[in-house]
Amino acid sequence: MSWRVIYFSKPAKLKIESSQLKYIPDEGDVFTIPIEDISVILLESNQILLTSALISKCCQNNILIFSCDDKHLPCGIFIPFQQHSRVSQISNLQIKSSEPLKKRLWQQIIKSKIYNQSTVLKLFNLNNATLLLKISENVKSGDSDNSEAYSAKIYWQSLFGDFTRQEDNKINASLNYGYAILRGAIARAISSLGLMPSFGIYHSNDLNAFNLADDIIEPFRPFVDFKVYGMFKKENNFKEQTLTTKDKFLLTGILLDKCIYNSETTSILNAIELTVNSFVLSLKANTNCLNLLEFNIENR
C-alpha cells in the first residue's frame, strides 16, 4: 500500500523516469522516489512543472495531487477518474439508497464527530469533555435535534475561547488547511470505489462537487483540531501570524497521524480508505455497516 505524502514548496520540474518520480529543482539536488510508495503529492509552489506522463502515471497509481493558490493554500485536487470495476453498480446503489439508511448513517457520523470532539477536550484537560460525551450518546436519527450545531458552540469555546470559524486568523487558516488535506484524500477514496462525490447523504448543495466527502469528513475533523491546538499552545500571538512552511508541513502530515480503527492502530490515510469501504458495504447491505475512527488515547 502507498504511504508517502510528498510536499513540494520550491520551483522544480517533476517527471516520471523508470517508475520513479524524479524531482529536478531549479537549485539543489535531484532525487527520485518510487511511484508505488506515493499516496499524496502537494504542490505549494506555482512554479512547479509536471509532465503529462507523470500525471498519467499518478492516475494509474491512484495518487492524489493537490495544487495551491497564490496564498499557498490548497485550492484544487486532481483525482483518478472512475477506476472501480463496478462503477455503474455502486453509483446506482448510491442513488437508490433509502432515506432511513441515510439518516442512520448521518446519525452515526455525527455521534462519532462529537465523541471525537469530547476526546480532544479530554486530552487537553479542557472543560465540557463529559458534556460533549453525553451529547454524542443522544444524537437522534438524521441528527433531527441538531446536536452537531449545539456541540460545536460548546466545543469551540472550550478549545479556543472567544473564537468563531468565520474569523480571519491563523487558527482558522490552519484548520482550513488541514481540512482541505483530509477532504481531498476522502474524495480520492470515494472516487476509487466507484462512488459519486457529488451525491451526499446529508450535504446536498447543487454547487458542491464533493457533498459526500463533506459528509464523511466530519468524524475526521477533530484530528485536525487536535493538531492545530497543539500548535497553538506552543506559540504566542497565534492569531496575528501567518502559516509558515513548517506549519503547512505539519498539517499535511495529518494523513500519516495514528488513530484507532476497528480496535486497531492505523494511519488516518488508511482509516479513510476503510471508512469509505464500510460506507459502500452499508449501501450494498441497505443497513448501517459504517465503522469510524477514534483517538488512540493510550499513546497520547
N, C-alpha and C positions, 0 to 999 in steps of 0.2 A: 504494500500500500504506500502511495506517495505521502510524504510527511513534511517536506520543506516548504517554508513560507519565505520567499525571496523578496527583499526590499531594495530597490534601486533609486538612489537620490541624486546622482550626478550624471551629467551628459555622457552618453555612451551609445554604442551600437550593439544590438543583440541579434544573434543569428543561430541557426542550427547547424551543427557540424558533427557527423558521426554519432548521432543520437545524443549529443551533448549540447546544452545551451552554452554558447560562447559569448562571454562578456568582454567587449573591446571598449574601454573608456577613452575619453579624449586625453586624459592624463592618468598614469598609473599602470598597474599590472593587468595583463589579460589573464582570465581564468575560465574554466569550464565547469559545468555542473551536469550530472546525468539527468536527462529529461524525465526519466521514470521516477526520480526522487522528488520532483517538484509538484506541489499541490496548488500553491497560490503565488502569483507574481504581482507585486505592487510597484507601479511606475510613478514615482513622485515628481521627477523632473520632466518638463515639457520638451527637453532636448535629448530624448532617448529615441533612437530609431530601431524598429523591429522589421525583420524581413518577413515577407509573406509566407515563406517556407516555415519559419519559426511559428507564426500564428497558426498555420495549418497543423503543425505538429502538436502545438498546445491543445488544439481542438481534439485531435485524435487521442490525446492522453488525459482528457478531461481536466485541463489546467485552467484555473480561473485567473483572469488578468484584470487588475484594477488600473484605471487611469485617474489622474488628479487634475484639479483646476489650477488657476493661477495663484490660488492661496494655498496650494499644496494639500488640499483636502480631497478625498475620494469623491469623484463625480460621475463615474461610469464604470461599467463592468462588461467584460467580454466572456461569454459562456458558450460551451459547445451546444450545438443545435440538435435537440431530439435524438440522442444516441440510443435510447432504450429500444429494445426489440419489440416491445408491446405498447408502443406509444398510443395507438388508437384505443386499445383495450383499457389502459389506465386512464386516459383522458375521458372516456365515456363513463367509467366508474366515478370519476371526479365530478363530472357534470350532473350525473343522476343521483348523487349522494343525497340522502334524505335530510330534511331539516332537523328532526330529532337527533340524528347522528352528529350533525354539525354542532348542535347545541351542547351535546355531551362532550365532544372534543374540545370546544371552546371553554367549557366549564373546567376541564382538566388542565388546559393550558393556563388559565388564569389562576387556578389553585396553585399550580406549580410556580408561577411567576411570583405570587405573593409569598409563598413558602420560602422561595429563594431570597426574596427581599428581607424577610424576617431573619434569615440566616446571616445576611450581610450585617444587619444591625447587631445581631448577637456576637458575631466575630469581632466587631469593633467596640463591643460593650456600650452600645448606644441605647437610648430609650426606645420603648414601644416594640421591641422584638416579639414579646409574648402576645401583645395585642394583634400584630400582623399574623402571627401563627394562628390565632383564634379566627381571624377573618378568613384565612385560607381554608380553614376546615368547614366553613359555612357558605362557600360560594355555590350559588344555585345554577341549575341548568341554563346554559346560554348567558351566564352572569346577569340574570334578569334584574337583580337589585344593584348592579353597577359597583360591585365590590372593588373592581380594579381601580376606579377613579377615587374611591374613598381611601383605599390603602395607599395610593400614590401620594395624596396630600400629606398623610402621616409620615410616609417613608422619606420623602424629600426634605421635609422639615427636620426630621430626626437626623438625616445624613448630613445636610449642608446648611441647616438653619434657615435664615431669611433668604430663600432661593426659589426661583422658578425656572422652568425649562425654556422659557422664552428669552432669557437674558443673554446678552452678547458678552460672554466671558470665557475664560479658559476652561472652566468646569464643563460648560455646555459644548465647547469646541472639542474637548477630549471625549465626552460622552458620544457626540455625534460621529466622531472619527471611529471609535470602537464599534458603535452600532453599524456603521457602514460596512466595516470589515465582516461582521457577522452576517449582515443581510446579503452580501454578495456570496459568501460561502453557502448560505442556505439556498439562495437562488440557483446556484450550481447543482446542489444535491437534488433539488426539485426537478430541474430540467433533465438531469441524467437518469432519473427514474421514470420519465415519461409523463410527469405531471405538467399542468399548465400554470405557470406562476401567477397569471392574472386572475385566476378564479380562487378566491379565498373562502374560508368557512365563516369568517366574521367581517373582515375588511372587504369592501366591495366598491371602492372608488373607481369609476369608469376611466379616470385619467391615470390610474396606477397600474403599471405592468407587473407589479410584484405583490399583489394583495396576499397571496398565500405565504410568501416569505415574511410579510409583516404580521401574519398570524403566528407562524411557528417561531419567530424570533423572541417572542415575549418572555419565556422562561430563561432565555439566554442573556437577556439584558442585565440582570443583576451581577453577572460575572464581569461585565464591563464596569458597572458601578463600583464593584469591589476594587478593581484595579485603579480606577480614577480616584477613589477616596484615598487609597494608599499613596498615590502620587501627591494628592492634596495635603495629606498630613506632613509630608516631608518638606513642603515649601511655605514660604511666607508670601503674602501678596499674590496669591494664586489667581485671583480674578483679574489682575492687571497685566498678566503675562500672556504671550502668545505660545502656541505649541512649538517646542523645539524638535530638532531631528531625533533626539533621544526619546522624547515623549512619543513621537509617532512610531518609532521602532518598538517601544514597549507596548503600545496599543495594537500594533499589527500582530504582535506575538500572542494576542488573546487566543488565537486559534490553537496554539500549542499548550495553553494552560490546562491543568488537570482538573477533572471533575469525577463525580460518581455517576455511572450509568448502569442501571440494572445490577446494582450491588458490586460493580467492578470499576476500578480506576482506569480512566482513559483520557484522551485529549478532547477538548471541545470540538475540534475539527471532526474527529471520529464520532463524537456524540451527535453532531449534526446529521451525519450520514445515517446513523442508526435511528435517530428520531424520525427522519423522513421515511425511512423504510417501514417503521411502525405505523406511520400515517397511511402509507399505501396498504398495509395489512388491514387497517381499520376499514378502508374503502372496500376491500375485497370481501371482508367478513361481515360488513354492514354492522359492526359493533366496535366499541372503543377498545382498541388494542394499543393505544398510544403510550409509549414509555418516554419519560422526560428526565433530564439531568438534575443532579443536586450537587452541592458543595461537598468536597472532601474535608470535613471538619477536623478529622484526626490529624491531618498533615498541615493544618493552618497554624 
